[in-house]
Amino acid sequence: MENIRLALVQSDLYWEDAAANLAMLEEKLWKIERKVDILVLPEMFTTGFTMNAVSQGEPMNLHSTKWMKQMAAQMNTVITGSLIIKADTNYYNRMLWVEPGGAVASYDKRHLFRMADEDHHYSMGKTNTIFSIKGWKIRPQICYDLRFPVWSRNRATADGIMDYDLIFYVASWPAPRVKAWDILLQARAVENLAYSVGVNRVGTDGNGVPYCGHSAAYDFKGNCLASAGEQEGVVYVELDGSALSEYRKKFPAWKDADRFSFP
């Protein structure tokens, strides 16, 4: 695997105003001077974490998807983040992975945050998925998914080929529970012998919920490679594929992992 470079975009968001958010984020992205392979935006980056799915959702390949395609092509990088997508009569908290050539992959949030009634307004995702870039296998997850280690478990074949090399989370994780965010991001890296990255927002949303960021990247030993703190900004991190491969050989805990199947 070649090394890959990520830009983690930690931002405040305008409440339920997709046009304002796309304009604001576009300005931030154009200020990025480093060449990166992946630009990661927060959860529901076009609206904030709203339950008004019917009024705020849009079909695939409409304004926001087209904006992501345009930015990915112009910046020659993958752009990813989640937004509200309408599919038939259902609404999903869907992460899009948009490549410079226009290819789009997606992941629908599995664990809907019932404490905010997300399960009453959105449909549950049914499958895990893998995104790929430069030989890396990448598992996308969204916010509340972080609390469920079985869903994120990195399984291995008998010869040590693992499901993924990097797991990343986009989130609207509130400030009062940010300690859990910090702990679980680090834990997902250690237990899965993989890099773990999380991108959270800052500011206060339209429901008065505060967010304090703490976007970060951890290596397979749990070392913090980069952290955004609590302010708006872009954090850069480079992930070393050779170091990951070497560690998995020297410390093959995957050989002793419990075998199971996802539901």
C-alpha positions in Angstrom: 0.0 0.0 0.0 1.2 3.5 -0.8 0.9 6.1 1.9 -2.3 8.1 1.8 -2.9 11.7 2.9 -6.1 12.9 4.4 -7.6 16.3 5.2 -10.1 16.3 8.0 -12.4 19.3 7.7 -13.8 20.3 11.1 -16.4 23.0 10.6 -19.4 24.7 12.0 -22.5 24.3 9.8 -25.5 26.5 8.9 -28.7 25.0 10.1 -30.8 23.4 7.3 -29.3 25.6 4.6 -27.6 23.4 2.0 -26.7 26.3 -0.3 -25.0 28.2 2.5 -23.1 25.1 3.7 -21.9 24.2 0.2 -20.7 27.8 -0.4 -18.9 27.9 2.9 -17.3 24.5 2.5 -16.2 25.3 -1.0 -14.4 28.4 0.2 -12.6 26.3 2.9 -11.6 23.6 0.5 -10.1 26.0 -2.0 -7.8 27.2 0.8 -6.3 23.7 1.1 -2.8 24.0 -0.3 -1.6 20.5 0.3 -2.1 17.6 -2.1 -4.3 15.1 -0.4 -6.0 11.8 -1.4 -9.1 12.1 0.7 -11.1 15.1 2.0 -13.4 14.1 4.8 -16.4 16.3 5.7 -18.7 15.9 8.8 -22.0 14.1 9.2 -24.9 15.8 7.4 -22.6 18.5 6.2 -25.3 20.2 4.1 -27.8 20.6 6.8 -26.6 19.8 10.3 -28.0 16.8 12.2 -31.7 17.5 11.5 -34.7 15.2 11.8 -36.5 17.2 9.1 -35.7 14.6 6.5 -38.6 15.3 4.2 -37.9 19.0 3.8 -34.1 18.7 3.7 -33.5 15.4 1.8 -32.6 15.3 -1.9 -32.3 12.5 -4.4 -29.0 11.1 -5.5 -27.2 13.1 -8.2 -28.9 16.3 -7.4 -27.3 19.5 -6.2 -25.1 18.2 -3.4 -23.9 15.1 -5.2 -23.1 17.2 -8.3 -21.2 19.7 -6.0 -19.1 16.8 -4.6 -18.4 15.6 -8.1 -17.4 19.0 -9.3 -15.1 19.6 -6.3 -13.5 16.1 -6.5 -12.7 16.7 -10.2 -11.4 20.2 -9.7 -9.2 19.3 -6.7 -8.3 15.8 -8.0 -9.1 14.1 -4.7 -11.8 11.9 -3.2 -14.4 13.9 -1.2 -16.5 12.1 1.4 -19.1 13.0 4.0 -22.8 12.2 4.8 -26.0 14.0 3.8 -29.7 13.3 3.7 -30.6 11.2 0.6 -34.2 10.3 -0.5 -34.6 7.0 -2.3 -38.1 6.1 -3.3 -40.1 6.8 -0.1 -37.2 6.3 2.3 -34.7 8.8 3.7 -31.1 7.8 4.6 -28.2 9.3 6.4 -25.9 8.4 3.6 -22.2 8.8 3.3 -21.0 9.4 -0.3 -17.5 8.6 -1.5 -16.9 10.7 -4.7 -13.8 10.1 -6.8 -12.2 12.6 -9.1 -13.4 10.6 -12.2 -17.0 10.9 -11.1 -17.5 7.4 -9.6 -19.7 7.4 -6.5 -19.9 4.8 -3.8 -22.1 5.0 -0.6 -22.7 3.7 2.9 -26.1 4.1 4.8 -25.8 4.7 8.5 -26.7 1.4 10.3 -27.2 2.6 13.9 -29.8 5.4 14.0 -29.6 7.6 17.1 -32.9 6.8 18.9 -32.2 9.4 21.6 -32.8 12.1 18.9 -35.6 10.0 17.1 -33.3 9.4 14.1 -34.8 5.9 13.9 -38.3 7.5 13.3 -37.2 9.7 10.4 -34.6 7.7 8.6 -34.2 4.1 7.3 -31.5 1.9 8.6 -28.6 0.8 6.4 -28.4 -2.9 5.8 -24.8 -3.5 4.7 -21.3 -2.6 5.5 -19.1 -1.6 2.6 -15.5 -1.0 1.6 -14.1 1.9 -0.3 -10.7 1.5 -2.0 -7.9 3.9 -2.9 -4.2 3.2 -3.6 -4.4 -0.4 -2.5 -6.1 0.6 0.8 -9.4 -1.0 2.0 -11.4 1.6 3.9 -14.5 1.0 6.0 -16.9 4.0 6.3 -19.1 4.5 9.4 -21.3 7.3 10.7 -21.4 8.8 14.2 -23.5 6.5 16.5 -22.0 3.5 14.6 -18.9 4.1 16.7 -20.6 2.7 19.8 -21.1 -0.8 18.3 -17.8 -2.7 17.9 -19.3 -5.8 16.3 -20.4 -3.7 13.3 -16.9 -2.3 12.9 -15.0 -5.5 13.6 -12.1 -6.2 11.3 -12.1 -9.8 10.4 -9.3 -11.7 8.7 -9.0 -14.7 6.5 -6.8 -17.7 7.5 -3.8 -16.2 5.7 -4.2 -12.8 7.4 -6.0 -10.8 4.7 -8.1 -8.3 6.7 -11.4 -6.7 5.8 -9.9 -3.1 6.0 -6.9 -1.0 6.7 -8.6 2.2 7.8 -11.9 2.8 9.4 -13.3 6.4 9.5 -16.3 8.0 11.1 -18.1 11.2 10.1 -20.1 12.6 13.0 -22.2 15.2 14.8 -21.1 14.0 18.2 -22.3 16.4 21.0 -19.8 18.1 23.4 -21.3 16.5 26.6 -20.3 13.1 25.4 -17.0 13.9 23.7 -15.0 11.8 26.1 -16.7 8.7 24.7 -15.8 9.8 21.2 -12.2 10.1 22.1 -12.0 6.8 23.8 -13.9 4.8 21.2 -12.0 6.2 18.2 -8.8 5.1 19.9 -10.3 1.7 20.8 -11.5 1.0 17.3 -7.9 1.4 16.0 -6.3 -0.9 18.6 -8.9 -3.7 18.5 -9.0 -3.8 14.7 -5.3 -3.5 13.9 -6.1 -0.6 11.7 -6.0 3.2 11.4 -9.0 5.0 12.9 -10.1 8.5 11.8 -13.0 10.6 13.0 -14.3 13.9 11.7 -16.7 15.8 14.0 -18.3 19.3 13.7 -18.1 22.3 15.9 -20.6 25.0 16.8 -24.2 24.8 18.0 -27.0 23.5 15.8 -30.6 24.6 15.4 -31.7 22.5 18.3 -29.2 24.2 20.7 -27.0 21.1 20.8 -23.3 22.1 21.2 -20.4 20.4 19.4 -16.7 20.6 20.2 -14.9 18.8 17.4 -12.1 16.6 18.6 -11.6 15.3 15.0 -8.6 13.0 15.2 -6.6 10.2 13.6 -5.1 7.2 15.5 -2.7 4.5 14.4 -3.0 0.8 15.0 -1.3 1.1 18.4 -3.6 3.8 19.6 -1.2 6.6 19.1 -2.8 9.9 18.2 -1.4 11.1 14.8 -3.4 14.3 14.5 -6.0 16.2 16.4 -8.1 19.2 15.5 -8.9 20.3 19.1 -12.1 22.3 19.5 -11.8 25.0 16.8 -12.8 25.1 13.1 -9.9 24.1 10.9 -8.4 21.5 8.6 -6.1 18.8 10.0 -3.8 16.9 7.8 -2.5 13.4 8.4 -0.5 10.9 6.4 -1.1 7.2 7.0 1.8 4.7 6.5 0.8 1.5 4.8 4.1 -0.3 5.3 4.1 0.4 9.0 0.6 -1.1 9.3 1.6 -4.2 7.4 4.7 -4.7 9.5 2.8 -4.4 12.7 0.2 -6.9 11.7 3.1 -9.4 11.0 4.8 -8.8 14.3 1.7 -8.7 16.4 -0.8 -11.0 14.7 -3.7 -10.7 17.2 -6.0 -11.3 14.3 -5.2 -15.0 14.5 -6.9 -15.2 17.9 -10.0 -13.2 17.0 -13.4 -14.8 17.6 -15.2 -16.0 14.5 -18.7 -14.7 13.7 -20.9 -13.5 11.0 -22.7 -10.1 10.7 -26.5 -10.3 11.0 
